[in-house]
């Protein structure tokens, strides 16, 4: 129930007392919390950190390519690992955070989408090749490596906004991204493919167990709602552990079903 290890129960009680204005002392309204938050030391510190980050980012494009001087070998390995990606993005996408470059925001957005599409193409190709080499079906590769790889940006964005105090945005972002993937990410490429003059007018989906997957998804959603309700609609460590447990149960059943239905599994 603590925000961080350094925060004690007395600190929480003192903050709640400072937020309270009227009504029941057992409940704090959003307006009371927002008014307290914008005048708190936490908000002031975050503002200073954001201003410092903006100042550092306005130094130029070469700032992103500078090596980590005076740091350990781990920082250097990370720097060398992401240097090709950072270099390509830095020299091709205008950094609209710098003064005077805000007018190029739409171009930056389009180029960012183009780079994401290129990275996704190679990621799928390499994952498929790796799966064929190791004898892992494409379904399992999609449920594990590809699913984890495409969810990392959502994870990072949710963590960033959660640390900014926007917990609702963090949760809605993870839910909204999956809805967008299903309702836009899947049908849009199919629509473009079928509208192209030289391609067939339909897309055949190899989904023999689609009904089983739908019922499993509904069961998972029901289990999540029940777990969150049992935790008092709060994000606790127990909730996180149970979420991980549900994910591993889902992976286990998918691997077992694929093992007994796919003749090429492991061969």
Secondary structure, DSSP 8 states (H G I E B T S, - for coil): --SSTT--HHHHHHHHHHH--SS-TT---HHHHHHHHHTSHHHHHHHHHHHHHHHHHTT-GGGGG---TT--HHHHHHHHHHHHHHHHHHHHS--TTSTT-GGGHHHHHHHHHHHHHHHHHHHHHHHHHHHHHHT--HHHHIIIIIHHHHHHHHHHHHHHHHHTT-HHHHHHHHHHHHHHIIIIIHHHHHHHHHHSTTS-S------TTHHHHHHHHHHHHHHHHHHHHHTTS---HHHHHHHHHHHHHHHHHHHHHHHHH-TTTT-
